[in-house]
């Protein structure tokens, strides 16, 4: 089985779960985020990052209402650790930083906080809230912070019930082209379980 096939199988077998209080499923959210990136002319790495940014949610057995229990699943860290087995930093770094990008935008964009959904506001609190001015400045200096902010905005827009977007297979060629040659292929699911802090 190819890596793309395994990723798509994860989406197909686990992606129908509701997206944590939003009116879309996990796979609908991923496809909408990738579609937003593609529609805005993002490069292929960032389109793949948009598609896979929340894959960490699909790799654990935590309940759908985990945020209601006051737990942050650190899905961005799980996603980054899992994806780094096969993809380079152009994909993994924006994924790792997309939660920090939400905290950054809350600090620097006065209108951003009011645009967040109730579920996103709930997770923001668990993730540490808005950055301080110092934290925001530190984030802005990070490599891939700008890409992470772009990804965050597509993430926020990817929660619309019932819109039609391209299917998973539409992204296969981009995903396969983004794989880093020479990385060893192992059981992605097995390795994901060790990614939790």
Buried (B, 14 or more C-beta within 10 A) or exposed (E): EEBBEBBBEBBEEBBEEBBBBBBBBBBBBBBBBBBBBBEEEBEBBBBBBBBBBBBBBBBBEBEEEBBEEEEBBBBBBBBBBBBBBBBBBBBBBBBBBBBBBBBBBBBBEEEBBEEBBEBBEBBBEBBEEBBEEEBBEBBBEBEBBEBBBBBBBBBBBBBEEEEEBEEBEBBBEBBEEBBEEEEEEEEBEEEBEEBBE
